[in-house]
Every structure is written in C-alpha cells, then in structure tokens.
Amino acid sequence: MPQFVYKARRRSGELVQDVLDAADRPTAVTQLERSGLVPVLVELAKGAGTKTERKGARPAEKAAGRTPSWRDLLVRKRRPKLTEMGTFTQQLANLLRAGMPLTPALNSMASIGSKNVPPEVSQQLKQDVTEGKSLSEAMARQPRVFSDLYVNMVRAGEQSGALVEVLQRLASHYERFAEVQSKFLSALIYPAIVASVGVVIAFFFMTTMLPKFMTIFEGMKVPLPAPTRLLIAISHFLAGYWWLFPVVGFLLMVLFQRYIATSEGRRNVDRLKLRLPVFGHVVQLNLFGQFARTLGTLLQNGVPVLTALRITEQVISNAVVKDAIAKTREEVTDGKTIAQPLARSKLFPQLMIDLIRIGEETGDVPGALNNVALTYESELATALRVMTNLIEPAMIIVMAIGVGFLLYSVLSAMFTITANIAR
C-alpha cells in the first residue's frame, strides 16, 4: 500500500509531521480528519505510487496548469462583490468553528451556494484539498475569486493554527470595506439622479414644447428678445443635431480610456482626484483608510511586512498612492521603518505617520494601523455627509438657473408680443 508524507495541525495548533499508509490521497486526508487533525500538506512518499497515478488518470495532480473545465471558465468570469466575499468567508468560519473538518465544510459550502460565489468555487477547493493541497494553495488557484490578500492571510492562519480566527477577521475586513464603498456610492446617487432628470426634462422641453411656442412667435412677426433667440437657436441645434451628443460623448470616453491606459495619464488623473476641492478630501480619506486597514489586517495575521506592503500596493487603486507605497517597500527592504519613507513621500498625513511611529516604538504596528483606519473611516463618513450637503444646494441652484432661463426666455417673448399687440 502506498505511503503518504503529511503535515497536519492539532486543534491546539501544534504541527504534526509523519507518514501513513493509504490507498490514495483522499483516503489519507480522510484518515487524518478522523484522527482530529487538520491536514496542511499530504504528498505521496518518494518511490511510491498508485495505479491511478501511474496511468496518469488524474491530471489535476500532475500540474497546476491543467486544461480548464467549463466550471473553471464560469468561475473566472465572475468577480464576487465585497459583501458576498464577506458572507462566504463568515459561513466557512462558522462551519470550522463548529468543529466540522475542512473537507466536509467545503462540501457544505458548495451545497449552500452564494450569490456571485458559485458552488463551483467550493467544489474546486474541496477537490484540491482532498488531493492534498492546503486551503491557501487551493485558493491561490482561483485568483479571480481569492485575492493575494485573502490567500496570504489564510496561509498565515494555517501556519499559526488560527485559521478560524483569520477567516473571521477577513469577513470583518470585507464587511468594513463594503460599508465604506456603500456610503461612498450612496453619496453620489442623489446628485446623479437629480442631474439626469434635469437633463431629460430640459431636452424634452427644448425639442418638444418650445417648437410649439416658436410657431406662435414666428406668426406674430415681432422682434424677439436676445434670450429667446438664443433659446430658439439651441432648440434648432438640439432638434437637428441631437445625435452629435452621444457620438461626441462616446469619442471623448474612448479618448479618456486610452489616456488613462497610459502610466502617465493614469497618474495625472489620480493626482487630479486628490487635489479636487471637497471631493479630493473624500478620496484621500478613503485611500488612507483603505491603506491602513489592509496593511494592519495583514500584519496582525502574521504576514511579513514586505509581503504585506506588496499586497497593499496591489489593493490600492490610485497610481500616486501606489508609487508612494512602492517606494516605501523599497526603503523598508534597506532596513528602515515604515514611518520614515511614508513621511518622505509627503503624501500621507502627519497623523498617520505619527501613529505608525508610535506603533513601531511600542511594537504594535498592526494596532496603530487599525486605529488609523478607524479614525479615517469615521472622518470619511463625516466628509461624505458634508459633500452630500454641499452638492444638494449646488444642484438646486443649477436647476433653478436653468429653469429660470427657460421661463424668462419664453415669458419675455410673450410680454414683447403682448406689448406690440396693445399698440
């Protein structure tokens, strides 16, 4: 009977390494789980082999680059939302915390299912774990679903024997980011709706209602005021060349996409976002909170600082902040602390730098970063309310000016016609 070399952890977190006899890898994994162990690595001992492996009937065990199945392609097309990843992670943590072994837990997750996290994800994880891979290795094979942050934190949890605690922290991490994202989008929904309705109403008036007034004005043979003539010219242009707006809008969008596709264009746009009044402050708070939350969560779970900085750099979307994190990572490689290169970038606020420096002096950088994240997430909520409160009156003023211009143009023409008739 073939022999398998395995590494597993007891419920206490103690690492166990030994050899066992089993017909195949799934049987070996099942034996370990029945013994109360959590498999970390199960490999066929050198010189041993099963009939299945000699025949080459399991391509998944031969190489990670196997031919993708339709299920793999389906999974790759989907990118779960933050809330769904949080729910998926919390469900898995609950099953493991209840004492269920990893393989049955993944099998249960496949039957439960989750929106935007299809059952195929859990089924593939179960298959890979059954074949002897660790959970982090199995997740790394599905990068469309599980990010580097997710995989590294799970790997750290496996190594420390605290996988359940790490999964719970990951779930909280995704929930916080989803909450911030929801607040940010909610602050923009109202202005977008008001602007869209205003544009539609103005376009309808200019192309449908105004021509009826124009027929009356032209029949009177009376000189019209300048605002009315301007409004009529705009109406003629909209009626005859309305198709130019979607065409020009599409061309501008294509040119903008090509511009931001370049490294220099992306940096210029991201730099402009940071410098915009009101909105720029909101973007900065969001980025700083995201940086602190991600880096703090990684360090808290035992991920090495350089790896944590690399993953945080990938998570951040702003190219200017990315560059600052990359330079920080290069200087940390030279033995410097995190606070020093962050301060030299002149991008991060002094409060963040001071708190990180205090954390380095006290040996609690993750705690300091989590405090920074809480601070900026709280400020972000306040800034979003302020931005919303400023946008609403601004939109009302713009709408009032537009409606006032339309009314003045029509009424002034009617007053002029009435005055000429009275003569």
N, C-alpha and C positions, 0 to 999 in steps of 0.2 A: 504494500500500500504506500502511495506517495507520502512524503513528509513535507510539512509546511513550516517555514520560519515565520513567527509572528511577533508583533509588538502590540501590547494592549494596556489599558489602564483599568485599575480597580476603581470602585466608586469613590474611594478616598483620594484618588488622583495618582496613586503610586503606579509607576511604569513597570510592566512585566514583559520579559522577553524570553521566549522558549521555542521549542519545536513540538509539533503534534502530528499524529498520523490521521489522514482523512482521505476520502475518495477523491474529493475535488475541493476547490476554493470555497464554494457556497457551503459545503458541509463543514469545512474548517471554521468559517465565520459563525455558523450556527452553533457549533460546539463551544466556541468562546463566549457567545452571548448567553448560552445556557449556564455557563460557569460564572456568570455575573461580571464578565469583563467587557470593556468597550474596545473593539478592535481599532487599532491605529494603522497597522500595516500587516498584511498577510501575503507572503510570497512563497512560491514553490522552492524548496531546497535545491541547491545546485546538484545536478546529476539525476534529479528525479523528474518524472513526467507522467502525465495521464494520457490515456488513449485519445481523449478528445484533443489535447494539445498537440500530440504527435501528428494527428490528422489535420491539424490546422483548422478545426471547425469553429473556433471562437475568435474571429478577427478582432474583437474588442480587446482581447488580452495581448494581441501582438503589438499593437502600436496605437498611440493616441490619435493618429491621423487616419482613422478608418473612414471608409466611404459613408457619408452622412445618409441617414434614412430620411423618409418623409417626415417623421416625427421631429428629427433634429432640425430640418429646414423650417418646420412650423414654429418651433421654439425660437429659432433665430430671428424670425420675422417679428416677434413680439417683444416689446420692451415694457416690463411691468412698471406701474406707477409707484411712487413712493409709498402711498398708503397701502397698496397691495403687497409690496415687499415687507412692510411692517407687519401686516396681518399674517402673511406666510411665515415670517420668522417667529412671531409670537406663538402661532399654532404649533410649530415644531418644538419650540422651547417648552411649551406646556406638556406635550406628549413625553418628552425626555424627562422633564421634572417629575412626572407621574410614575417614573420607573420603567417606561417602555424602552426596550433596546432600540438601537438606531435603525436597523433594517425594518422591523415592523412599524416603527414610527414613520419612516419614509413611505412605506406601503400604505399606511393610513392617510398620509398627506395626499397621495395620489388618488385615493378614493374620495377624499373631501373636496379637492379641487379648489380653485380660487380664480376670481376674475383677473385676466391678464397674466396669471401664473398657471398655465395649463397643466393638467395631470402628467403630461409627458416629461415635464421638468423633474418631478418627484420620482417618476418611474425610471428615468435615466440615472438619477442619483442613486436610487436603490440598486440598480443593476451594477453600477460602478463600485459601490460599497461592497456588494455581495462578492464581486470579483477580487476584493482585497485592497481596494484603494481607500484612502482616508476620505472623510467628508469634504475637507478642503480641496483635495485633489479632484474629487468628483465635481465640485462646484467650479473649479478652475476650467473644466472642460466645457462649461456653458457661460462664456464671458458675456453673452448678450443679456443674461439674466443676473448673474452674480458679478459684481464689480471687483476690482482689486482690493478695495477697502473691505468688502464683505469676506472675500477669500482669506485675506491676511488675518482678519480678526478671528475667523473660525479656526484657522491654523494655530493662532496663539492660544485659543481656548482649548484645542486638543492637546497642545503641548503642556499646558498648565493644569489640565484636568478639570477645567471650569467651563466646559462647553455650554452648559445651560445658562450660566450667568452671562456669558458673552453674547449668546443669542438674544437674551432679554435686553441687554444694552443695545444691541443692534436694532431691535424692534423699537426701542425708545428713540434711538437716533433717527430712524426713518420717520417716526411719528412727528418728531420736532421739526424736521426739515419739511415734511408735508404741511404742517401747520403754518410755518413761515411762508411757504410757497402759496398756500391758500389765501393768507392775508394779503400778500403782495398782489395776487391776481384780482382779489375782491376789490382792492382799492382802485383798480383800473377799469372795472366792469361798468360802473355808473357813468364815468365820463365818456367811455366808448359808446354806450347805448345812446346817451344824450346827443353826442356828435352825429352818430349815424342817423337818428331820427330827424335831427335838424337838417342834415344834408338832403335826405329824401323829401322832406316837406318843401324845402326851398326849390329843389329840382322840379317837383310836381307843380308848384305854383308858377315857376318860370316857363315851363313848357306846356302847361295845360290851361291855367287860369288867366295868365297875363295876355296870351293872344286874343282872348275874348274882349278884354279891355282895349287892346290895341286896335281892334276893328272899330270900336266906338270912337277912339281918339282920332283915327285917320279920317273917319267920315265927317268930323267936325271942321277939318281944315284949319285948325288953330295951332299956332306955335306952342310946342310943349316945353316945359322946364327942362333944364340940363339933367337933373337926376332921373327924370322919366325917360329922356332919350338914351341915357346910359343903361337904364334897366331894359329898355327895348332892344338895344344892341346886344346886351348879354343874353337876352331871351332868344334872339335870332341865332346867335352863335351856338347856344345850347341845343336848339331845335335842329340845326343843320349839321353840327359837328360834334354831337354828344359822344360819338364813337371814338373820338380822339382821347377822351379821358381814360378809358380802360387800356387803350393801346399805349399811351404815354406812361400810365401807371405801371403797366407790365414791363415796358422797356426800362423804366427807372429801377424797378425791382430787380431785373436781371443785372443791370449795371452795378447796383448796390451789392448784390450777392457776389458778383465777380470781384468787386473791390475788397470786400471783407474776406474773400477767399485767400487774398494775399496776406502775408505776415504783417507787412507794414500797414495795410489798410485795416486789418483787424485791430492792431494796436491803436491806431488813430481813433477808430470808432469807440473802442473800450475806454480810451483816455478821455474822450469827449463825454461819455456817460458819467464818468467820475466827477467831471467838472461842471455838469449842468446844475443850475440852481434848483434847490428843493429835491428834484428827482435824483440828482447826483448824490446827495446826502443819504437818501434811502438806499441807493445802490451800494454805497460804501458800507453802511451798517449791515446790509445783507451779506456782503462778501466777507467782512471781518468776522461776523458771527459764524458764517459757514467755515471759514478757515480755522477758527478757534475750536469749534465743535468737532470738526473732523479730526484735526490733529490731536486734540485732547482725548477723544474716544480711542484712537489708535494707540496712543502712548499708554493710556490707562489699561489696555488689554495686553500689554507686553510687546507690542510691535516695535522693532528697533527704530531709532529716531530718523535715520536716513531713509528707511523704507516708508515710514510714516509721512515724511516730508514729500517724498516722491508721489505717494498716493494722494496726498492733499493737493499737490500741484495738479494732478490729473482731474480731481473733482472740481476745482475752481474753474469757472468758465471765462473769467476776464483775463485777457492776454497780459495786461500790465501787471496784475497781481501775480499771475503765473511766473512772469520773469523775475519778480522780486523773491518769490519762493524758491525758484531755481538757483538764484544767486546765494540765497541763504543756505540751501543744501550744499552748495559747493564750498562755502566757508565753514559750515559745520564739519565737513569732511576733513578740513585742516585743523580741527580740534577746538574751534571757537564755540561759544554758547549760541543759543538760538536768538536771544535778545539783541546781541551786538549787531549781527548782519541785518536783522529786521529794522533796527534803528537807523542803520546807514542807508537803507533803501528810501527813507524819507516819505514812505507811502503809508505805513501803518501808524495809527495814533499813539501818542505817548502813553496813554493809559494802558493800552495793551502791552506795550514794551515794558513798562514798569511792573505790571502784574506778572509777566513772564519772568522778569529778572528776579522778582521776589520768590517765585516758584522755584527757580534754579538754585537760589541761595538756601531755601528750606528743603530742597529735594522733592518737591511736589509740583512739578510742571503740569501734569495732567489736571490736578485740582485747580491750578491757576488758570489754565486754558478753559476749563469748564465754567469758572467764574466769569471769565471774559465773555464767553459765549452767552451766558445768561444775561450779562449786562447789555450786550449789543442786541440781543433778541428783544429785550424789554424796550430799549431805545427805538428799535425798528418798528415795534407796534405803535409807539407814540408818533414816530415820524410818518408812518403811513396814515394815521388819523389826521395829522396836520396837513399832509399832502392832499388828502381827500377833501378836507375842509377848505383848502385853498382852490382846488380845482372846481368845486361846485359853483362858487360865486363867479369864478372866471368864465365858466361855461355859460352861466346865466347872462353875464354881461355881453358875451359874444353873440348869444342868441338874440338878446334884446336889441343889439345894434343892427343885426341882420334883419330882424322883423321890422324894426323902426324904419330902416332904409326902404324896405318894400312898401310899407304903408305910406311913408312920406312921398315916395315917387308916384304912387297911384293917386293919392288924395290931392297932391299939388296939381297934378294934371286935371283932375276933376274940378278943383277950385278955379283953375285958369279957364276951363271951358265954360263953367257957370258964369264967370265974370264977363266973358265975351258975349254970352247969350243975353245977359241982362242989359248990355249996351244996345 
